Amino acid sequence: MMTLKYIFFDLDGTLIDTAAEITEATNRALAVDQIAPLPRQAVQNWIGKGTAWLFTQALNHATGKISEESEQFKRLYPEFLRQYQLVTGQFSEPFSDMEKVLSLLKKEGLKLGVVTNKERALTLQLLEHLQLMHYFDVVVAGGDAKRGKPHPDPLILALEKAGVVADEILFVGDSINDIEAARAAHISIWAFTHGYNHGVPIIEAHPDRVINGFNDLYIQLKTTFTFSPIH
């Protein structure tokens, strides 16, 4: 069996269901211009490429063609970030059995990390609010690397921070962005069915393995890898 030292996880849609609070922050910002609220399903499909891209999609959906250079975006995006900071952690829920499985993996000596496009301040706020920070030895967030996922830069930075090489780790995500980033970094990628992936079934993105929740993840890890603790 292959040896595994580290697992990197995406955050939104992988570890934590954050769609409700992102939708709430989006709609609070849109309300400043009396724009009708958007449904969760629409907002959920835009999660994964960072908040600026998401909010651009929201404005496009609501008002027509908008860019990050537009006056409306420049005026409302700071309000979105302010509202997002206010609600971060309040409407989020870890996916079923997530903490149980992370605890088991830590007890077996694996190191864990987070690699996300979410801005660092919001990432840390969310992990701390849900009391999850202690599980992770490395956190790479939006803005830490030159480019975000689907580019490989965040994963390459995470490898450097963790002191491991690509064939010693596994990346677990939920979207085509995660899969493309992992492929470009030559890292194995497994993907959950419970995530967002822009509304497209994850199997269509062809990860190395499709995972049906955290219990399934643990079972498949134990039958695929030999764990090699880093001391």
C-alpha positions as CSV (number, residue, x, y, z in Angstrom):
1,M,0.0,0.0,0.0
2,M,1.0,3.6,-0.6
3,T,2.4,5.6,2.3
4,L,0.5,8.7,3.5
5,K,1.9,11.5,5.8
6,Y,-0.4,14.4,5.2
7,I,-4.0,15.1,4.1
8,F,-4.9,18.6,2.8
9,F,-8.6,19.5,2.8
10,D,-10.5,22.2,0.9
11,L,-12.8,24.1,3.3
12,D,-16.1,25.3,1.9
13,G,-18.2,22.3,0.7
14,T,-15.6,19.8,1.9
15,L,-15.1,20.2,5.6
16,I,-17.9,22.7,6.3
17,D,-21.3,23.6,4.7
18,T,-21.0,27.3,4.5
19,A,-23.6,28.0,1.7
20,A,-26.2,29.4,4.1
21,E,-24.0,32.1,5.5
22,I,-22.5,33.1,2.2
23,T,-26.0,33.4,0.8
24,E,-26.9,35.6,3.8
25,A,-24.0,37.9,3.4
26,T,-24.6,38.2,-0.3
27,N,-28.2,39.1,0.1
28,R,-27.5,41.6,2.8
29,A,-25.1,43.4,0.5
30,L,-27.5,43.3,-2.5
31,A,-30.2,44.8,-0.3
32,V,-28.2,48.0,-0.1
33,D,-29.3,48.6,-3.7
34,Q,-32.7,47.1,-3.2
35,I,-31.8,44.0,-5.2
36,A,-34.1,41.0,-4.5
37,P,-32.5,38.2,-2.5
38,L,-30.9,35.3,-4.4
39,P,-31.8,31.7,-3.5
40,R,-29.2,29.6,-1.7
41,Q,-28.9,27.1,-4.7
42,A,-27.7,29.9,-7.0
43,V,-25.2,31.3,-4.6
44,Q,-24.0,27.8,-3.6
45,N,-23.1,27.1,-7.3
46,W,-20.6,30.1,-7.2
47,I,-18.7,29.0,-4.2
48,G,-15.1,27.9,-4.7
49,K,-13.3,30.6,-6.7
50,G,-13.0,33.2,-3.9
51,T,-15.4,35.9,-2.7
52,A,-14.7,38.5,-5.4
53,W,-15.6,36.1,-8.2
54,L,-18.7,34.9,-6.2
55,F,-20.0,38.4,-5.6
56,T,-19.4,39.3,-9.3
57,Q,-21.6,36.3,-10.3
58,A,-24.3,37.4,-7.9
59,L,-24.4,40.9,-9.4
60,N,-24.3,39.5,-12.9
61,H,-27.2,37.2,-12.0
62,A,-29.2,40.0,-10.5
63,T,-28.5,43.0,-12.7
64,G,-26.7,42.0,-15.9
65,K,-23.1,42.2,-17.0
66,I,-20.9,43.4,-14.1
67,S,-17.1,43.3,-13.7
68,E,-14.9,43.8,-10.7
69,E,-14.1,47.2,-12.2
70,S,-17.7,48.4,-12.1
71,E,-18.8,51.1,-9.8
72,Q,-21.5,48.9,-8.3
73,F,-19.1,46.1,-7.5
74,K,-16.6,48.5,-6.0
75,R,-19.4,50.0,-3.8
76,L,-21.1,46.8,-2.7
77,Y,-18.2,44.3,-2.4
78,P,-16.8,45.9,0.7
79,E,-20.3,45.7,2.2
80,F,-20.4,42.0,1.3
81,L,-17.1,41.4,3.0
82,R,-18.3,43.3,6.1
83,Q,-21.5,41.3,6.3
84,Y,-19.6,38.0,5.6
85,Q,-17.3,38.8,8.5
86,L,-20.4,39.4,10.7
87,V,-22.0,36.1,9.9
88,T,-19.0,33.8,9.5
89,G,-19.5,30.7,11.6
90,Q,-23.1,31.6,12.6
91,F,-24.8,29.6,9.9
92,S,-22.1,27.1,9.0
93,E,-22.1,23.4,10.0
94,P,-19.4,20.8,9.7
95,F,-20.4,18.0,7.5
96,S,-21.6,14.8,9.2
97,D,-18.9,12.9,11.1
98,M,-16.2,15.3,10.1
99,E,-14.8,16.0,13.6
100,K,-14.9,12.3,14.5
101,V,-12.9,11.3,11.5
102,L,-10.4,14.1,11.8
103,S,-9.8,13.1,15.5
104,L,-9.2,9.5,14.4
105,L,-6.7,10.6,11.7
106,K,-4.9,12.8,14.2
107,K,-4.7,10.0,16.8
108,E,-3.1,7.8,14.1
109,G,-0.4,10.3,13.6
110,L,-1.4,12.0,10.3
111,K,-0.9,15.7,9.8
112,L,-3.8,17.7,8.4
113,G,-4.0,20.9,6.5
114,V,-6.5,23.3,4.9
115,V,-6.0,24.7,1.4
116,T,-8.8,27.1,0.4
117,N,-9.5,30.1,-1.8
118,K,-11.3,31.8,1.1
119,E,-9.5,34.9,2.4
120,R,-7.2,34.2,5.3
121,A,-9.0,36.4,7.8
122,L,-12.4,34.7,7.1
123,T,-10.8,31.2,7.0
124,L,-9.2,31.7,10.5
125,Q,-12.4,33.2,11.8
126,L,-14.5,30.3,10.6
127,L,-12.1,27.6,11.9
128,E,-11.8,29.4,15.3
129,H,-15.5,30.0,15.6
130,L,-16.3,26.3,15.1
131,Q,-13.3,25.3,17.3
132,L,-11.6,23.3,14.5
133,M,-8.3,25.1,14.3
134,H,-6.4,22.6,16.5
135,Y,-6.9,19.9,13.9
136,F,-4.7,21.6,11.3
137,D,-1.0,22.0,11.1
138,V,-0.9,24.0,7.9
139,V,-3.5,26.5,6.6
140,V,-3.1,28.1,3.1
141,A,-5.8,30.6,2.3
142,G,-6.8,33.0,-0.4
143,G,-4.0,35.5,-1.0
144,D,-1.2,33.4,0.5
145,A,-0.1,32.1,-2.9
146,K,0.3,34.2,-6.1
147,R,-2.7,32.5,-7.7
148,G,-5.6,30.6,-6.2
149,K,-7.0,27.2,-7.2
150,P,-7.5,26.0,-9.9
151,H,-3.8,26.9,-10.3
152,P,-1.5,24.7,-8.3
153,D,0.2,27.5,-6.4
154,P,-1.7,27.0,-3.1
155,L,-1.0,23.3,-3.0
156,I,2.7,23.8,-3.8
157,L,2.9,26.4,-1.0
158,A,1.2,23.9,1.4
159,L,3.7,21.3,0.5
160,E,6.5,23.7,1.3
161,K,4.9,24.6,4.6
162,A,4.3,21.0,5.5
163,G,7.8,19.8,4.5
164,V,6.5,17.0,2.4
165,V,6.5,16.0,-1.3
166,A,3.5,15.4,-3.6
167,D,3.5,11.6,-3.4
168,E,3.3,11.7,0.4
169,I,0.0,13.6,0.6
170,L,-3.6,13.4,-0.5
171,F,-5.8,16.4,-1.3
172,V,-9.6,16.1,-0.5
173,G,-12.0,18.5,-2.1
174,D,-15.4,18.9,-3.6
175,S,-15.0,20.8,-6.9
176,I,-13.4,20.9,-10.3
177,N,-11.1,23.7,-9.0
178,D,-9.7,21.3,-6.4
179,I,-9.2,18.6,-9.0
180,E,-7.5,20.9,-11.5
181,A,-5.2,22.3,-8.9
182,A,-4.2,18.8,-7.6
183,R,-3.6,17.5,-11.1
184,A,-1.3,20.5,-11.9
185,A,0.6,19.9,-8.6
186,H,0.8,16.2,-9.3
187,I,-1.1,15.4,-6.1
188,S,-3.7,12.6,-5.7
189,I,-7.2,14.1,-5.4
190,W,-10.3,12.6,-3.8
191,A,-13.6,14.4,-3.9
192,F,-16.8,14.4,-1.8
193,T,-20.3,14.1,-3.2
194,H,-21.7,16.4,-0.5
195,G,-20.0,19.5,-1.9
196,Y,-20.9,22.2,-4.3
197,N,-18.9,21.9,-7.6
198,H,-20.9,24.7,-9.3
199,G,-24.0,22.5,-9.4
200,V,-22.4,19.7,-11.4
201,P,-22.1,16.1,-10.0
202,I,-18.5,15.6,-8.9
203,I,-18.1,12.3,-10.7
204,E,-18.2,14.3,-14.0
205,A,-15.0,16.1,-12.9
206,H,-13.1,12.8,-12.7
207,P,-11.3,12.9,-9.4
208,D,-9.1,10.0,-8.5
209,R,-11.8,8.7,-6.2
210,V,-15.3,9.8,-5.3
211,I,-16.1,9.8,-1.6
212,N,-19.5,9.5,0.0
213,G,-19.0,11.3,3.3
214,F,-16.4,11.2,6.1
215,N,-17.1,7.7,7.3
216,D,-16.5,6.5,3.7
217,L,-13.3,8.6,3.6
218,Y,-11.9,7.0,6.7
219,I,-12.7,3.4,5.4
220,Q,-11.1,4.1,2.0
221,L,-8.0,5.7,3.6
222,K,-7.4,2.7,5.8
223,T,-7.7,0.3,2.8
224,T,-5.6,2.4,0.5
225,F,-2.7,3.8,2.5
226,T,-0.2,3.0,5.2
227,F,-0.1,5.9,7.6
228,S,3.4,7.3,8.2
229,P,3.3,9.7,11.1
230,I,5.6,12.8,11.0
231,H,7.3,13.3,14.4
